[in-house]
Amino acid sequence: MHRALALAAQGAGQVSPGPLVGCVIVSPSGEIVGEGFYLYEKLKHAETYALEQAGARARGATAYVSLEPHAHHGRTPPCTDALINAGVSRVISPIDDPNPKVSGKGFAHLRAAGVAVSVGLLAREARQLNEKYLHFRAVGRPFVHLKLAASLDGKIATRTGESQWITGPESRARVHELRHEYDAIMVGGGTATVDDPLLTDRSGQARRKPLIRVLLDEDLKISANAKLVATAAESPLLIFAGQKADTAKLDLLKSSGVEVVSDEANGRDLLAVLSELGARSIQSVVVEGGATVAGRLLESGLVNKVSFFLAPIIIGGRDAPSAIGGAGAERLADALRLQNVEIVRRGEDIEVTGYPRKAEG
């Protein structure tokens, strides 16, 4: 099953809005005779690739599949039919697929055909692998991953505004890997104005669809000459602005290929923003600042995952901006705590990743 999960992960950036799926076929003698993983554009599921590789050796074999096989006719024929027709005797899968067209039906179809089914092996790892897909299926909004980078004392720039670069090349390379794994990237208007970023996926890995760049800019302050605007024809740019935004500026941006959503909440209702992204089948978004957006998201309880890159430097100064804005916690007991924390060395930096702990009661 570890191998099936590793195979599934190879589909990152190439399956949305579908799930990551890997499959390994093991013969009765314990030999791996077939394996594969799902890619959206290939119109073949992981099970099909693995079964084609296994051929006649699939008869009597065990299939390890990282997610419940589907039993309905969609873009591809039912995977359960392929497993049954190949003579697979047992299917082991960690979790069911929450898609209403699939959930429970795949396992039921296999069992009805006499195939033994075991569910639950490495379930936690499987859920983490498909955390974006599972969250989107559950709430209809994208999985939100907040990425922060700062000095040891939590500063994101000096008091004069210098910020490039606080973290090292290894951390920045990892950030592009993160971008590759997500459907969209989001920043606030202040970050766009101060940093003039591109916000593109420069991981060098293939993507199924372009990374959608999302800007929260209620007053539409972004310059018409900004890099985000200049590259809108190649990399989609979606701006959430207020209804009182300058009409001439709005028309100018639209003529450059920018899509602007004007709403009564001035782009400040983050739940509404995420709901709109969900309606566009955007199932995951990585948020890269600034401090105001980070603070609002955290205070709203809308962050699903946090990655904090810390560089071994101390900037100091009360006027140097911090990574997270907002009112902050009044008491330590109110501070947001992360769970399932992982710490990884990135060159001289460290990356701390975890999940916000849900409030009790």
C-alpha positions as a Python dict, from the first residue, in 0.01 Angstrom:
ca = {
    (1, 'M'): (0, 0, 0),
    (2, 'H'): (292, 234, 62),
    (3, 'R'): (388, 181, -301),
    (4, 'A'): (31, 252, -420),
    (5, 'L'): (28, 580, -227),
    (6, 'A'): (369, 677, -365),
    (7, 'L'): (249, 606, -717),
    (8, 'A'): (-65, 813, -660),
    (9, 'A'): (145, 1110, -549),
    (10, 'Q'): (311, 1117, -892),
    (11, 'G'): (-14, 1253, -1032),
    (12, 'A'): (18, 1578, -834),
    (13, 'G'): (-84, 1877, -1045),
    (14, 'Q'): (-234, 1652, -1312),
    (15, 'V'): (-559, 1514, -1167),
    (16, 'S'): (-770, 1802, -1029),
    (17, 'P'): (-1063, 1807, -983),
    (18, 'G'): (-1022, 1431, -945),
    (19, 'P'): (-832, 1243, -673),
    (20, 'L'): (-480, 1105, -663),
    (21, 'V'): (-496, 728, -716),
    (22, 'G'): (-231, 458, -737),
    (23, 'C'): (-266, 84, -787),
    (24, 'V'): (-33, -212, -735),
    (25, 'I'): (-116, -569, -846),
    (26, 'V'): (52, -842, -639),
    (27, 'S'): (47, -1205, -758),
    (28, 'P'): (-42, -1496, -525),
    (29, 'S'): (333, -1558, -488),
    (30, 'G'): (389, -1203, -361),
    (31, 'E'): (541, -1057, -677),
    (32, 'I'): (444, -710, -801),
    (33, 'V'): (317, -776, -1153),
    (34, 'G'): (154, -444, -1237),
    (35, 'E'): (129, -86, -1118),
    (36, 'G'): (-1, 250, -1232),
    (37, 'F'): (-135, 589, -1127),
    (38, 'Y'): (-412, 817, -1245),
    (39, 'L'): (-362, 1111, -1482),
    (40, 'Y'): (-674, 1307, -1579),
    (41, 'E'): (-583, 1359, -1943),
    (42, 'K'): (-497, 996, -2015),
    (43, 'L'): (-856, 868, -1980),
    (44, 'K'): (-722, 565, -1795),
    (45, 'H'): (-743, 503, -1424),
    (46, 'A'): (-464, 363, -1209),
    (47, 'E'): (-628, 19, -1199),
    (48, 'T'): (-637, -1, -1580),
    (49, 'Y'): (-267, 77, -1615),
    (50, 'A'): (-177, -180, -1350),
    (51, 'L'): (-401, -452, -1496),
    (52, 'E'): (-268, -398, -1849),
    (53, 'Q'): (85, -438, -1716),
    (54, 'A'): (-8, -749, -1520),
    (55, 'G'): (-196, -919, -1802),
    (56, 'A'): (-288, -1282, -1724),
    (57, 'R'): (-87, -1264, -1403),
    (58, 'A'): (-368, -1056, -1248),
    (59, 'R'): (-583, -1369, -1208),
    (60, 'G'): (-597, -1461, -840),
    (61, 'A'): (-390, -1155, -751),
    (62, 'T'): (-444, -886, -488),
    (63, 'A'): (-496, -526, -596),
    (64, 'Y'): (-378, -251, -361),
    (65, 'V'): (-569, 64, -460),
    (66, 'S'): (-518, 394, -274),
    (67, 'L'): (-885, 495, -309),
    (68, 'E'): (-1211, 307, -361),
    (69, 'P'): (-1244, 192, -726),
    (70, 'H'): (-1543, 341, -907),
    (71, 'A'): (-1831, 131, -1038),
    (72, 'H'): (-2004, 385, -1263),
    (73, 'H'): (-1962, 487, -1626),
    (74, 'G'): (-1801, 831, -1639),
    (75, 'R'): (-1513, 954, -1853),
    (76, 'T'): (-1382, 597, -1826),
    (77, 'P'): (-1547, 254, -1784),
    (78, 'P'): (-1592, 118, -1429),
    (79, 'C'): (-1265, 18, -1264),
    (80, 'T'): (-1451, -247, -1068),
    (81, 'D'): (-1546, -422, -1393),
    (82, 'A'): (-1182, -423, -1500),
    (83, 'L'): (-1072, -575, -1169),
    (84, 'I'): (-1347, -839, -1177),
    (85, 'N'): (-1291, -933, -1542),
    (86, 'A'): (-916, -966, -1481),
    (87, 'G'): (-982, -1226, -1213),
    (88, 'V'): (-845, -1027, -919),
    (89, 'S'): (-937, -1217, -602),
    (90, 'R'): (-886, -943, -343),
    (91, 'V'): (-888, -563, -329),
    (92, 'I'): (-726, -373, -43),
    (93, 'S'): (-802, -2, -16),
    (94, 'P'): (-746, 252, 266),
    (95, 'I'): (-1059, 466, 231),
    (96, 'D'): (-1380, 508, 36),
    (97, 'D'): (-1430, 780, -224),
    (98, 'P'): (-1674, 1048, -97),
    (99, 'N'): (-1792, 1121, -451),
    (100, 'P'): (-2165, 1031, -433),
    (101, 'K'): (-2132, 842, -761),
    (102, 'V'): (-1865, 621, -605),
    (103, 'S'): (-1899, 614, -227),
    (104, 'G'): (-1952, 256, -111),
    (105, 'K'): (-2075, 146, -452),
    (106, 'G'): (-1733, 36, -574),
    (107, 'F'): (-1671, -188, -274),
    (108, 'A'): (-2026, -325, -292),
    (109, 'H'): (-1988, -414, -660),
    (110, 'L'): (-1664, -599, -595),
    (111, 'R'): (-1808, -794, -303),
    (112, 'A'): (-2117, -887, -503),
    (113, 'A'): (-1887, -1037, -766),
    (114, 'G'): (-1708, -1249, -506),
    (115, 'V'): (-1400, -1031, -470),
    (116, 'A'): (-1274, -1002, -112),
    (117, 'V'): (-1247, -639, -1),
    (118, 'S'): (-1045, -500, 290),
    (119, 'V'): (-1070, -132, 386),
    (120, 'G'): (-861, 73, 628),
    (121, 'L'): (-495, -8, 565),
    (122, 'L'): (-291, 317, 591),
    (123, 'A'): (-614, 517, 604),
    (124, 'R'): (-452, 820, 771),
    (125, 'E'): (-180, 840, 508),
    (126, 'A'): (-437, 800, 231),
    (127, 'R'): (-651, 1082, 369),
    (128, 'Q'): (-350, 1311, 394),
    (129, 'L'): (-251, 1231, 37),
    (130, 'N'): (-595, 1330, -90),
    (131, 'E'): (-666, 1598, 170),
    (132, 'K'): (-748, 1860, -94),
    (133, 'Y'): (-991, 1635, -280),
    (134, 'L'): (-1158, 1507, 37),
    (135, 'H'): (-1203, 1858, 179),
    (136, 'F'): (-1348, 1990, -147),
    (137, 'R'): (-1590, 1699, -166),
    (138, 'A'): (-1699, 1759, 193),
    (139, 'V'): (-1761, 2136, 190),
    (140, 'G'): (-1755, 2249, -174),
    (141, 'R'): (-1478, 2502, -106),
    (142, 'P'): (-1106, 2477, -178),
    (143, 'F'): (-857, 2338, 72),
    (144, 'V'): (-660, 2639, 202),
    (145, 'H'): (-286, 2604, 261),
    (146, 'L'): (-129, 2912, 418),
    (147, 'K'): (239, 2951, 329),
    (148, 'L'): (448, 3194, 532),
    (149, 'A'): (817, 3284, 524),
    (150, 'A'): (994, 3493, 785),
    (151, 'S'): (1304, 3555, 992),
    (152, 'L'): (1344, 3383, 1328),
    (153, 'D'): (1170, 3677, 1492),
    (154, 'G'): (874, 3652, 1255),
    (155, 'K'): (957, 3945, 1028),
    (156, 'I'): (877, 3939, 656),
    (157, 'A'): (1079, 4250, 567),
    (158, 'T'): (1306, 4512, 718),
    (159, 'R'): (1167, 4842, 846),
    (160, 'T'): (1251, 4991, 504),
    (161, 'G'): (1053, 4722, 324),
    (162, 'E'): (1338, 4508, 188),
    (163, 'S'): (1219, 4146, 169),
    (164, 'Q'): (1404, 3964, -109),
    (165, 'W'): (1529, 3725, -8),
    (166, 'I'): (1476, 3624, 355),
    (167, 'T'): (1472, 3250, 291),
    (168, 'G'): (1725, 3055, 87),
    (169, 'P'): (1704, 2892, -258),
    (170, 'E'): (1604, 2553, -119),
    (171, 'S'): (1297, 2702, 51),
    (172, 'R'): (1203, 2896, -261),
    (173, 'A'): (1231, 2581, -471),
    (174, 'R'): (1002, 2403, -225),
    (175, 'V'): (749, 2686, -261),
    (176, 'H'): (730, 2621, -634),
    (177, 'E'): (673, 2252, -562),
    (178, 'L'): (383, 2356, -339),
    (179, 'R'): (241, 2580, -611),
    (180, 'H'): (255, 2286, -849),
    (181, 'E'): (34, 2082, -616),
    (182, 'Y'): (-243, 2346, -600),
    (183, 'D'): (-510, 2474, -837),
    (184, 'A'): (-475, 2839, -735),
    (185, 'I'): (-251, 3083, -552),
    (186, 'M'): (-390, 3381, -359),
    (187, 'V'): (-244, 3704, -221),
    (188, 'G'): (-373, 4036, -94),
    (189, 'G'): (-352, 4372, -265),
    (190, 'G'): (-69, 4494, -43),
    (191, 'T'): (155, 4205, -142),
    (192, 'A'): (81, 4262, -509),
    (193, 'T'): (166, 4632, -479),
    (194, 'V'): (481, 4602, -268),
    (195, 'D'): (638, 4288, -416),
    (196, 'D'): (502, 4299, -774),
    (197, 'P'): (515, 3917, -789),
    (198, 'L'): (454, 3684, -1082),
    (199, 'L'): (296, 3407, -870),
    (200, 'T'): (357, 3138, -1130),
    (201, 'D'): (447, 2771, -1101),
    (202, 'R'): (813, 2747, -1194),
    (203, 'S'): (863, 2392, -1066),
    (204, 'G'): (928, 2269, -1420),
    (205, 'Q'): (671, 1991, -1377),
    (206, 'A'): (375, 1929, -1606),
    (207, 'R'): (36, 2070, -1506),
    (208, 'R'): (-309, 1969, -1628),
    (209, 'K'): (-431, 2328, -1618),
    (210, 'P'): (-267, 2665, -1548),
    (211, 'L'): (-220, 2786, -1192),
    (212, 'I'): (-496, 3040, -1131),
    (213, 'R'): (-371, 3354, -961),
    (214, 'V'): (-621, 3513, -723),
    (215, 'L'): (-585, 3869, -595),
    (216, 'L'): (-789, 4024, -313),
    (217, 'D'): (-784, 4393, -407),
    (218, 'E'): (-1100, 4566, -286),
    (219, 'D'): (-1000, 4913, -411),
    (220, 'L'): (-841, 4782, -732),
    (221, 'K'): (-508, 4945, -651),
    (222, 'I'): (-300, 4710, -864),
    (223, 'S'): (-101, 4887, -1131),
    (224, 'A'): (-196, 4822, -1492),
    (225, 'N'): (177, 4764, -1547),
    (226, 'A'): (211, 4503, -1270),
    (227, 'K'): (363, 4168, -1361),
    (228, 'L'): (38, 3996, -1267),
    (229, 'V'): (-151, 4203, -1523),
    (230, 'A'): (119, 4187, -1791),
    (231, 'T'): (111, 3806, -1783),
    (232, 'A'): (-267, 3761, -1754),
    (233, 'A'): (-295, 3628, -2109),
    (234, 'E'): (-61, 3337, -2027),
    (235, 'S'): (-146, 3282, -1659),
    (236, 'P'): (-508, 3344, -1551),
    (237, 'L'): (-559, 3632, -1306),
    (238, 'L'): (-880, 3661, -1105),
    (239, 'I'): (-928, 3976, -895),
    (240, 'F'): (-1189, 4016, -623),
    (241, 'A'): (-1270, 4387, -591),
    (242, 'G'): (-1539, 4613, -450),
    (243, 'Q'): (-1837, 4737, -647),
    (244, 'K'): (-1708, 5092, -608),
    (245, 'A'): (-1384, 5014, -790),
    (246, 'D'): (-1283, 5263, -1059),
    (247, 'T'): (-1474, 5178, -1379),
    (248, 'A'): (-1199, 5298, -1613),
    (249, 'K'): (-942, 5088, -1425),
    (250, 'L'): (-1179, 4794, -1438),
    (251, 'D'): (-1216, 4820, -1816),
    (252, 'L'): (-840, 4857, -1862),
    (253, 'L'): (-771, 4543, -1661),
    (254, 'K'): (-1036, 4345, -1847),
    (255, 'S'): (-883, 4450, -2179),
    (256, 'S'): (-557, 4296, -2056),
    (257, 'G'): (-726, 3960, -2000),
    (258, 'V'): (-789, 4001, -1628),
    (259, 'E'): (-1115, 3872, -1483),
    (260, 'V'): (-1257, 4093, -1208),
    (261, 'V'): (-1531, 3986, -968),
    (262, 'S'): (-1699, 4284, -802),
    (263, 'D'): (-1915, 4206, -501),
    (264, 'E'): (-2092, 4384, -218),
    (265, 'A'): (-1841, 4247, 31),
    (266, 'N'): (-1557, 4427, -151),
    (267, 'G'): (-1366, 4102, -174),
    (268, 'R'): (-1329, 4104, 204),
    (269, 'D'): (-1573, 3822, 275),
    (270, 'L'): (-1322, 3540, 258),
    (271, 'L'): (-1587, 3270, 290),
    (272, 'A'): (-1767, 3418, -11),
    (273, 'V'): (-1439, 3431, -203),
    (274, 'L'): (-1365, 3066, -129),
    (275, 'S'): (-1721, 2968, -218),
    (276, 'E'): (-1683, 3143, -555),
    (277, 'L'): (-1357, 2957, -616),
    (278, 'G'): (-1531, 2631, -525),
    (279, 'A'): (-1807, 2707, -774),
    (280, 'R'): (-1532, 2727, -1037),
    (281, 'S'): (-1414, 2374, -942),
    (282, 'I'): (-1099, 2511, -780),
    (283, 'Q'): (-1039, 2251, -510),
    (284, 'S'): (-720, 2387, -356),
    (285, 'V'): (-549, 2722, -301),
    (286, 'V'): (-212, 2812, -152),
    (287, 'V'): (-210, 3155, 14),
    (288, 'E'): (118, 3347, 12),
    (289, 'G'): (32, 3667, 197),
    (290, 'G'): (29, 3923, 303),
    (291, 'A'): (0, 3962, 676),
    (292, 'T'): (-353, 4103, 664),
    (293, 'V'): (-491, 3820, 452),
    (294, 'A'): (-310, 3561, 665),
    (295, 'G'): (-452, 3708, 984),
    (296, 'R'): (-807, 3727, 850),
    (297, 'L'): (-799, 3371, 721),
    (298, 'L'): (-668, 3236, 1049),
    (299, 'E'): (-916, 3437, 1256),
    (300, 'S'): (-1199, 3313, 1033),
    (301, 'G'): (-1097, 2950, 1082),
    (302, 'L'): (-1065, 2900, 707),
    (303, 'V'): (-706, 2771, 701),
    (304, 'N'): (-668, 2394, 664),
    (305, 'K'): (-289, 2370, 662),
    (306, 'V'): (7, 2593, 745),
    (307, 'S'): (365, 2584, 617),
    (308, 'F'): (602, 2829, 786),
    (309, 'F'): (952, 2873, 641),
    (310, 'L'): (1195, 3020, 895),
    (311, 'A'): (1534, 3160, 799),
    (312, 'P'): (1823, 3176, 1051),
    (313, 'I'): (1834, 3555, 1057),
    (314, 'I'): (1704, 3814, 1303),
    (315, 'I'): (1572, 4138, 1154),
    (316, 'G'): (1437, 4310, 1465),
    (317, 'G'): (1268, 4645, 1497),
    (318, 'R'): (913, 4729, 1595),
    (319, 'D'): (848, 4887, 1256),
    (320, 'A'): (951, 4578, 1058),
    (321, 'P'): (634, 4400, 938),
    (322, 'S'): (538, 4064, 1086),
    (323, 'A'): (410, 3758, 901),
    (324, 'I'): (60, 3762, 1047),
    (325, 'G'): (-165, 4062, 1103),
    (326, 'G'): (-500, 4105, 1271),
    (327, 'A'): (-583, 4146, 1638),
    (328, 'G'): (-404, 3830, 1744),
    (329, 'A'): (-464, 3620, 2053),
    (330, 'E'): (-541, 3798, 2379),
    (331, 'R'): (-434, 3501, 2590),
    (332, 'L'): (-196, 3213, 2525),
    (333, 'A'): (-491, 2980, 2570),
    (334, 'D'): (-646, 3147, 2264),
    (335, 'A'): (-335, 3107, 2046),
    (336, 'L'): (-377, 2891, 1739),
    (337, 'R'): (-194, 2563, 1785),
    (338, 'L'): (-88, 2326, 1511),
    (339, 'Q'): (-112, 1949, 1526),
    (340, 'N'): (47, 1667, 1326),
    (341, 'V'): (350, 1892, 1292),
    (342, 'E'): (637, 1804, 1059),
    (343, 'I'): (972, 1986, 1055),
    (344, 'V'): (1200, 1963, 751),
    (345, 'R'): (1539, 2123, 689),
    (346, 'R'): (1554, 2328, 368),
    (347, 'G'): (1916, 2428, 324),
    (348, 'E'): (1982, 2664, 616),
    (349, 'D'): (1609, 2721, 669),
    (350, 'I'): (1348, 2504, 835),
    (351, 'E'): (995, 2435, 715),
    (352, 'V'): (733, 2379, 985),
    (353, 'T'): (408, 2230, 856),
    (354, 'G'): (97, 2146, 1052),
    (355, 'Y'): (-279, 2161, 1073),
    (356, 'P'): (-471, 2415, 1285),
    (357, 'R'): (-618, 2241, 1586),
    (358, 'K'): (-995, 2270, 1601),
    (359, 'A'): (-1132, 2452, 1902),
    (360, 'E'): (-1281, 2224, 2166),
    (361, 'G'): (-1639, 2254, 2284),
}
